Amino acid sequence: MVLEERAAIEESIAGRTICSQLDETAEAHPDLPAYSDPVEGGWSTLTYREARQRVLEIAAGFAALGVDPGDSVALMMVNRSEHVLADLGAVHAGAIPCSVYATFAPDQVAYVANDVGAKVAVLGGPAELARWAPVLDQVPGLEKIILLEGATGDQLSWADFLAMGAEALAADPQSVEERWRSVTPDDTLTVLYTSGTTGMPKGVPLTHRNVLFEVGATDRMTSLPTQGTQISYLTYAHIAERVLSLYLPLFKVSHVHFCTDLANLGPTLAAVKPVLFFGVPRVWEKMMAKLSALLAMSPEDQQENARKAMAAGLAWVEAGQVGHTMTPEVQAAYEAADAALLSIIRGMIGFDNAGWLATAAAPMPLEVQRFFAGLGLKVLDVYGMTETTGAFTANSPDAYRLGTVGRPEPGVEVRIADDGEILTRSPLNTSGYLNRPEATADLFDDEGWLHTGDVGSLDEHGFVRIVDRKKELIITAGGENISPANIENYLKEHALIGQALAFGDGRPYPVAILTLDGEIAPGWAQANGITFTDLADLARHPDVLKTVEAAVEAANEKLARVQQVKRWRLLPVEWTAETEELTPSLKLKRRVIHAKYAEIIEEMYRQ
């Protein structure tokens, strides 16, 4: 069955590239909207015909700058049409685009630029340039910097670059035509760098074939409509955003709207009403916190109506799981609640057209999933890595089990090794790491199985469940194997707690380091009549500490005795990618935190 599905997808993508797909889509749907950027009072939109013409001009511009087939182009800017167009323009020139995390430190930027061999860098403006400027003398292969805004000196402005490309294309359209038609399915489409929970990031080359197979498998799992609306807001340095809002729209003829600032995500959702939406767990957690706060400010009778309606929504989503039974009573109760309230709430937040809602990159707290289920929304876990071109297992709207990461995607083999590690084999797998033969050897075994580094299980229905990262499992002094992520998710169920790290390897019991949620905590404090000067002041307040203590106790009630947190500390700071405790995709950098807060950890065990 798996091999038959694989063969069917491979047949459907045979000989195709992203270049040929854009050509076909622009030819078939020239006047449909492709990309919209936010401007004062609305949107600035490019059609598919206009977008492809711009891509060809950019390809000609790169060629005029001396970018040859096989060269690399580095990209660092927010999500905007220019990012996509520069990326596709590099591909059409036969080059390899590489989006670099804007949160990388300058030394990481230099490492990536040298490792990928960037010849040209396209940057958003002064903020991005500041990441590059301190290390430009360490990147000898970089010949030109193009700035969308604020170009000075030797830097080339985006406007001048576009003019150069338009002139070059008009003078010799045939050379650009030859370049993109020479691109093959096995050519590298992009190199993405792992966000680096340990050490320097590793480059992952992905081919057109890898990406087209992922698009084909995703399309079969989601059954998304064509010509729908989408939002692009997560960085293009992350594989999920690339697949969903850069590559997939070329096949689904989607209209992509860019959200350049996460603070504007709520209004953008309400305006665009996307047919799909992907968010890392932290995005969903923040949405839940804001919606919960709004509901809490409603009159008590409205809150009670909402609780009853959401109970019906949760029961409906839970009954729809594989292995469960949807009764007429549950269906009827949901339909009544949906008509009276739930559909109205979904419309207010922009999810009334959303046929597929997903999360990945870190464990999704079950309470968050259940909250949205209460609104009649199935926020489904998918699971994958940069090394597998994104998701290789997924829940689908018609086949899902909460608390799992779904079944293997069509054409994908998955098995559990004797030590519990999840292994996968499919055309989604990268060929290996760039310039890292030893790391590549560790990634694959002799039979071609990719070793994910995650421990998990397969249930009787074929759904995969993640336990934790293999290297992150805590083994206590008593020999107990404990998942820190499981403890952390329970701790973060309280809206006040923004981040949590559980520690206990080789120790008699787990302890936890906690931070407040910088967006939620101030509002919570005001609602509870607490005056404060800043987050650090708030973290010391007795009422806050008492509430956090109750949150830890609530988490412990859901944990086995050996998993329970015996000591904890609330820090006076937030953790971000900039302060180095989190990766750009908001995963914990455990080794960094262990080292940075070693004294606090030791103090908890000395007590």
N, C-alpha and C positions, 0 to 999 in steps of 0.2 A: 504493500500500500504506500509506504513512505517513498520507495524508489519510483513508483508510478507517478506520485504527485510531483516528485523532483523532476522526472523526465518531462512532465506536462509543462511545468514552469520554464524549464530550460528550453523547450521547443518554442514557447511563446516569446522568449527574449533572444533567441538565437540571432547573432549578427547585429544586434542593436546596441546603440550607445546613447548616452545622454544627449550628445550632439544630434543624432538622427531623430531622437524623440522630440526635441525642441523644434526641429525643422518641420516634422509632421504636424505637431500641435499648432504652430504658427500658420502653417499652410491651411489646415482644416478650420481653424477658429481665429482668424486674424484680428477680428474686431472685439473679441471677448476680453474683459479686463484680466490682467495678469497680476500686477503689483500695485498696491496703493500705499503711499507714504502719508503720515499725518501732517497736515499744514493748518495754518490759521483758518478756522471755520470749516474744515472738512478734510478732503483727501486729494492728493495729486496722483493720478492713475496712468499707468502704461498698459496698453493693450498687448496681446501676444505678438502681433506684428511689430509694434514699436520696440518691445523688449528684445526680440530676436535681432532686429536691425542694430540696436545698441550693443548687443553682445558681439556681433560681427565687427562693429567699429572698435570695440575694446580689444578684441582679438588682434585686429590690425595694429592698434596702438601698442600692444605688448610686443608684437613682431618688430615694429619700428624702433622699439627700445632695445632690441637685440635679444629678446626672449626667444629661445629656440625650443623645438619639441623636446620634452623631457626635462626642461628647466622647471624651477619652482617659483611660485609667487606667494608671498606671505600676505595675509589679510588680517587686519585688526580694526574693527569698528563695530558699532551697535548694529542691531538688526534694522536694515533699511534696504531699499531696492538696489542701491549701489553695491552692497555687499554681494548680493546674489548675482548681479550683472557682472561684477569684476570676477567672481568665481567662475561663472559660465564662460566669460570671455577668455580667461586663462585656459580653460579646458578646450575651447574652440581653437586656440593657438597651439594646441598640442602640449601645453604646459600642465603643471600639477599645482592646483591651489591648496593652500594650507591655512585654515583659520586658526589664529593663535588666541588663547584665552587672554582677555584684557586684564585679568587679575594676576597674571604671571609676573613675578619679580623680574627686574632687568636681566639678572644672570640667567634665569630660565628662558627669557626671550632670546638672549644671545645663543643659548644652547640649541633651542629649537631652530632658529634661523640658520645656524651652521649645520645642524644635523640634516635638515631637509634641503639645504643648499639654496636658500632663497636668493634670487637674482634681483627681484623687485619686491618692494613692500608697499601695499596700499593701506593707508592709515586714516582713521576718521578725522583727527585733528590734533590740537595741542595736547590733550589729555593722553591720547595714545602715543604720541611722539615722545612724551615724557618717559614712557616705559622703555623706549628704544634709545633715546639720546645718550644715556650714560654708558652704553655698551656698543655704540656704532663702530668704534675703533676695533672692537673684537669680532666684527662680522665682515671680514675682508671681501667676501663674495657678493655682498649686497651693493648693486650698482646704482640704484635709483629708488627714491622714496616719493610716492604720490600721496598728496594730502587732499582729502575732500574739502577741508576747511583750514585756512590759516597758513598756506604754503609761503615760505620765504627762501631766499638764497637759492641753493642748488635743488631744493625740493620742487617737484612739478605739481601744479594745481590740477585738480580733477577736471576742471573746465578746459584747461589747455591740453590735458591728456585726451579728453574726448574729441577735441578739435583735431588733434594730431591723428587720432584713429580714424575719424570720418574722412579726413583728407587722404590717408593711406589706403583706406578701403575703396574710395572712389577712383584712385589712381590704379589700383591693382586688385580688383575683387577676386580674381582667379586664385591668387596665392593663399588667401584666407579660406576659400572654398577647398583647395587642395589640403590645407592643414586639417580642417575638421573632418573631412572625409577620410583622412589617413588614420584617424583615431580608431582603435580596435577595442572590442569588448574586454580584452585582457590587459589593456593599458591602465595605469594607475589613474583613478578619477580624483582622488584626494588623499592626503596624508593627514590623519588626526592624531593628536597627542593625548595620551591618557592624562587625567588631571593630577596624577601623582600623589597618592596617599603616602608613598615612601620614595625618597630619592628623586632623581631627575625624571621627567616624563619620558615615556617611550613612544616613538612614532609608529603608527599603524597604517600601512598603505592599503587602500581599498580600491578595487578595480570597478570598471563599469559593470562587469558581470556580477560581482558581489552585490552592488547596489541595486541593479535591476532585478536580481533574484529576491532581495529583501522587499522591494516595492511590490513584486508579484505576489509574494507570500502574504504581505500585509494586506493587500487588496482582497485576497481570498478570505482572510480572517475577518475583515471589517465590513465588507460590502458597502463601502462609502459611495455616495452619489457623485456624479460628475458635475462640474461647474458649480461646486459649492463654495462657501466662504471659509477662510481660515485666518488664524492669527499667528504671526511669527514673533516670538518675544524672547525665547531662550537662546543662548549663544550658539552660533554656527560652528563653534569649536567642539560642540557636543553632538554625537552621532544621532541622537533622537531627533533633534531639531532639524538636522540636515535631511534625514530621510523624510520627515513629515512635512516640512515647509519649504524645502529646496527641490528635492527630487520627485516626491510623490505628486505635487501639483502639476508637473509637466505631463503626467499620465492621466490625471483626473481633471485636467483643465480647470484647476481651482483658481479662485481669486484670493491672493494672499495679501492681508493687511498687516503692516508692520507696527509693532508697539515698541518704541525706542526707550521707554522708561517703565520699569515694573510698577511704579506708583500709579501709572495710567492704565494698568491692566483691567481693572474693574470697569471703568467707562468704555474701554475698547471692546470688552466682551459684550457689554450691553448694546453697543452700536453695531458690531459686526455679526453677532449671533452665529458663531462658527458651527460647521457640521462635525468637526472633531476638535478635541482639545487635549493636549498632553501637558502635565505638570509634574515636576518632582514633588515628593511628599511635602516638602516645606511650603510649596505654593498652595497645596490643598489645605494644609494645616492653618495657614494664615487666612485663607478664605473662610474656613470653618469658624475661626476665632472672630472674624468680623461679623459674619452672619449671626453667630451666637450672641454677640454683644447687641446687635440690632434687635433680635428677638427678645432679649432680656429687658430691653427698654420699653417693650410693648405692654399695654394693660394686661392684668392677670388673666382675664377671660380670653384675650387673643392668644396669650402664651399657652393656655390650656388647649385651645383649638389647634394650635400649631403642634403641640405634643401629640395629640390624638391623630392628627393627619400624618405626622412623621412616623408614628408607630405603624400606621397602615402601609406607608411607603416602604419601611424597613421590612415588614413582614412579606410584602410583595417581592422585593428584590431577593430576600433569603429563600422564598419558596421557588423562585425561578432558577435556582442553582441546579446543576447536574447532580442527580442523586436525591433531589428533594421533589415534593409534589405541590403543584399549584392547585389549591382547592377553589371551588366557585365562590366560597365565602371570602377568601383572601383577595381574589380578583375583584369581587364586587366592592369590598371595602376600599381597595386602592382606587378604583375608578371614581368612587364617590369623593374620596379625599383629594384626588387629583383634580377633579372638576371644581371642587370648592376652594382649594387653596394651593396645592403643590404646583400645579401648572402655572399659577400666577407668580409664585416665587421663582420658578425656573426662568420664566420670561423676564423677570426683573434683573436677574443676574446674567442673562444672555445665553442660557443653555437650553432654550426651547427648541432649537433645531439640531442640537448635538446628538448625533447617532453613535458616537464613539468617544468615550472619556477614558483616559489612561494615565498611569503613573509608573515610574521605574526609577532606577539609579540608587535607591536606598529603600529600606523597609518602610512600608506604608502602615502607620498605626491603624489597627482594626477599628478603633473608635471613630477615626476620621472617615474611614470607608463606610461605616454604619451611619454616620451623620448624613452623608450625601445620599446614601441609600434611602434614608428617611424622606428625602425630597424626590424620590423616584429616579435617582441618578445612579447608574452603575459605573463607578470609578474603578476600572479594572486594572489589575497588575499585569505588566508584561516584564520580561526578564531577558537581559542580554548584556553585551559588552561592546566596546569599540571594536574589539578583535573579532566579533561575530556580526559586524555591520549592523549593530543594534539588536533588536529583539530576535530571539530564536525560540522562545516560548511566549504564549499570550493567552489570556482569557479573551473571549469574544462575547458580544452582546447576547448571543444565542447559546453559548456554551461556556459557563464560568462557575468557579467556586471561590468564594471569598476566603482570604487567607492563603491562597495559592497564587502562583505566577502563571497559571494556565497550562495548556498542553503544548507540545512541540508544534511549531508552525509547519505548514505543509512542506514536505520534502526535507524535513530536518530530523536527524536521528539524535536521541538523547538517552543516556544510560547513567546509572549510578554505580560508581566504582566501589570496590570492597570497603574502602575507608570512608565511604559516604560522599566523596567528591562528585560533583555533577560534570559529566563529560558530554560533548556534542560534536557531531560531524555532519557537515553539509556544505553546499556551495557558498554559504554565507561567511565561512571562515577565511580570515586573512591568510596570506601566504607566510606571514611572520613579521617580526619587528624590523624596522628600518635600522640598518647598521648594528644590529644586536643579535649575532648568531647564537650566542649562549642562551639568551633569553628566549629566542625562538625555539631552540632545542628543548627548553623546559616547558614550553607552551603545548607542544604536541608529543604524542607517543608514536610508536612505530606503526600503528594501525591508522594514523591520521585523526585520532580523537583529540580535540582541543580540551585541555584541562582548565576549567574555569576558576579554580581556587575557592569555589563555594561548596559548602556542605548542604545536602538536601535529600529529599526523598520523592518517590513517585507513589501516588495513592492508587486505590483500586480502579479509579476512573481515568487514570493516565495523566492526572494533574501534578505538576511539580510544586513542591513546597521547599522554600529556602530556610535553612537553619541559621547559617551565618557564614562569614568568610572563614575558610579553613585555618588561616594563620591568626585569626582574631579571637577564636574560641578561648575562653578563660578556663584553665585547669587549676582548680584551687589546691591548697595544701592538702586537703582531704581527698584529692583525686577526682573531684566532681567536674564534669565538662559543662560549662555554662555559656550561653549565648549572650554577649553584652548587648547586642542590638535589641534583643527581646526585653531586657531590663530597661533599656533606654527608651523604647517606645512606650512602655507603661508610664515611665516618669514624665514623658512629654505630653501625656494625655491632658494634663492640666494646662490651660491656656497661658498661665504665667511663665511656665518653663519653656525657654526657647531652645536650649541645647542641653544635652545630658551625655556624660561619658561614664560608663561603668568600668571599674578596675577591680582586679582580684587575682591575677595570674600568680600562682605560687603562694598566695596569701590565705589566711583562714576563712575569710568571708569577703563578699563584694562591698566596695564603697563607691560613691558617685560624686562627680563634680558637675555642678549645675550652673546655668546662666539664665537670667531673665529674658523674656522676649521684649526687645526694645520697642516694638510697635504696639504690643498689647498692654504691657505693664503700666505705662503712664495713664492710659484710659481706665484701667482697672483701679489704679490708685485714686484717681479723681472720683470714680463712682463710689469708692469706699471711704471718701473723706480724708484721704492721706495726703499731707503736703510734703513736698520733696524738692530738692534742687536739681538732681540729676539721677541717672540710673544707679550709680554707685551708692548714693544716699538712700535710694529706694531699697537696694539690696540689703541694707543694714537695718531697715525698719522692722520692729518687732512683729507687726501685723503681717508683713510680707513673709518673714521667716516662719511664723506660725502657719500660714497658708501653705507654704512650700513643704513644711513638715507633714501637714495633713496629706498633701499630694504624694509624698514619699510613702506614707503609711498606706494610702489607697493603692499605690502600685504594688507594695509588698503583699497586700492581701490577694493579689492575682498571681503571685509567684510562689514556687516551692520554697521550703524553708532555706535550703542551701543557696537559693538564688536571691534571697532578700537582701536589700541594702541595709547594712548595719550603721554606717556613718555617711554623712554627706556634707558638702560645703557649697554655698551659693556665692559665686564670684561677683565682684562689682563691675564686670565688663561683659561685652558681647563677644561672641566668636564669629569671625568673618573670614573670607578668603584673604582679605588684606592683612588681617592680624595673624594669619598663617595657621589657625587651628582648623580651618575648613579648606577643602579643595574647591576649585571653581564650580564644580557640580554639587557643592554643599555636603560632601561626605566628610566625616571626621578624620583628621590626620592624627591617628592615635599616638604614634611615636612622638610627634611634636608636642602633643598635649601632655603625654607622660613625662617628657623631659622638662617642659615649661613649668609644670605644676607638681614636680617631684616632691618638693618640700611639703606642700599641702597634703599630698597623698600619704607621705610618711607620717605626718602629724596625726592623720586620722587613724592610722594603725598603732601609733604610740599611746593613744588615749586609753 
